[in-house]
Amino acid sequence: LASTLLQCMDDLSRWRDADSTVHRTGPDHNSESRRIVVLGATNVPWMVDKAFLRPGRFDRVVYVGLPNLEERESILKVYVSNMHINESEGSSNKDDLCRKMATETEGFSGADLSALCRMAAVRCVHEDIDVEQGVGEKHFDHAVKHDVKRSSDDDLLEQLSSWRPQR
């Protein structure tokens, strides 16, 4: 897999070079609009082959940590905005629900928060197939207590925060 991906990345630079010689004199030639950017993501960066970190491949390594309280609330608002929420059952509105759940989900990633919203909806459907009332705070509480746990434990977070690329 690593050798195939490296070959594809090398091919991209050859295609770019060939394309730039063909389009060098055209009126719409703009080198910035013809750039190719390749992004990669992992939660185990120490397992990335060093060949990927050579100049011309993945030139920059950026650490993106877990979302803080405000970011978790914003992420939850995105997911909850598409859900039918029971606003009469405890939380007065979607914003209050998101604020409450953000405080209860310390250490959750964006994917964990997405899973939490899905599981709250599933709990609601299991309770009432008609889902007339909508997903309520109790569904979120049950989902966070019984269904969805954070995917990053303290050991992984410590490893990620102290990892530096070896070039």
N, C-alpha and C positions, 0 to 999 in steps of 0.2 A: 504494500500500500504506500509506504513512504517513497519508494523509488518511482512509482507511477505518478504520485503527486509532484515530486521534484521534476520529473520529465515534463509534466503538463505546465509547470511554472516556467521552466526553461523555454518551452514552446511558445508561451505567451510573449516572452521578451523577443523571441525571433520573429513572431508575427507582427509585433509592434514595430520592430526595426524595418521589416519588409514593407509594412503599411506606410511608414513615414517616408520611405524613399519614393513610393508611388504618389503620395499626396503632398509632397514637399512644396510644390509650386502652385497648387490649386488656390482659388480665391477664398475657399472656406477653411483653409488650413489654420488650425488652432491647436497647438500641441497640448494645451491644458484640457480641451474637450475630448481628446483622443486617448487620454490616459486610462490605464487599467489598474484598478486597486483590488488586491486580494486580501481578504480578512480571514483570520482563523481564530478559533476560540477553544479553550480547554480549561478544565478545572484540575488538571494534573500537568502543569507546564514542565516539571522536571522529567517527564517522560517523552518530551518532544525531541526528536532527533536533532542534533546540533547542526546538521546540514541545512535545516530549515531556517536557522537563524543567521546564516551567512549574508553578507551584503548582497543586495539585488533580489533577495527572496523576501522573508519577513524581516524588514529592516527595523521595525520598532516593536517593542514589547510593552504593552500597557496593562497594568493591573486594574481591574474593575472589581471593587469589593461588593459586599452585600449591601442592599439598600438600607438607608437609615430610616428613622421613624417617618419623616415627611415623604420620603421616596416610596416607602411601603404604602402609605396612605394614598399617594397619587396612583400607584400601580393598581391598588384595589379599586379606586374610583373608575379606572378604565374598564376593568372587568365587570364591576357591579352596574355600570351604566347600561349594559346590555341585558341586565337581568330584571325580572319582575320581583321587586322586593316588597315584602310585607312591612309597610311603614307604621302599622298600628301596634306592632308586637314588641315594644320595648324601645328600640331606637326610633327617634322621631323622623329621621329621614336617612337617605343613602349616605350623606356626608358623615352623620353621627356613627352609623354602622362602620364605615370605612375607618374612621378615627379610632373607634374602639378596637376593631380587629387589628389595626396597625400596631397598637400597643401590645397586643397579645401574640404577635408573630415575630418577635425579635429573633434574628438569625435566619429568617426565611429569605429565599431568593425570589426573583420574579416568577420563575417556574413553579416554585412552591406555592406562591400566592395564587397563581392560576389554578393549580390543582385544588387548593382550598375552596375557591369559588365553584369549581365543577362539583366537588364533593358535597358542598352545601346544597347545591341544586339537586344532586342525586338523592340526598337525604330527604329533601322536600318532596320529590316525586315518590319516593318509597312510602312516605307518610300519607300522601294524598295524591293519587294519580291525576286528579283534575287540576291540581295546583292553582286553585282559585285564589287563595290568600297570597301566594307568592312565597319566595324564600325569606325566611325570617332569621332574626338574630340567633334563635335557638339552633337553627340548622348550621350556622357558622360555628357556634360554640361546640356543638357535637362533632363537627368535622375537624376542628382544630384539636380537640381532645382525643379523638378516637381514630381519625382517618389519615390526616396529613401531618407528617413530622418534617422538620427542616432537613434538607438533604446534605447540609454542610455541618459536620460536627466540629468541635473546638480544635481537635488535632489538625484537621484539614485546613481550617482557617489560619492556624499558627504557621503551618507549612507554607501556605500561599503568601502570607504577609512577609515571611522572611526569605522567600525564594528570589533569586536574581539570576538572569540568564548568563550562561557560560558561553562566551564567544571564542 
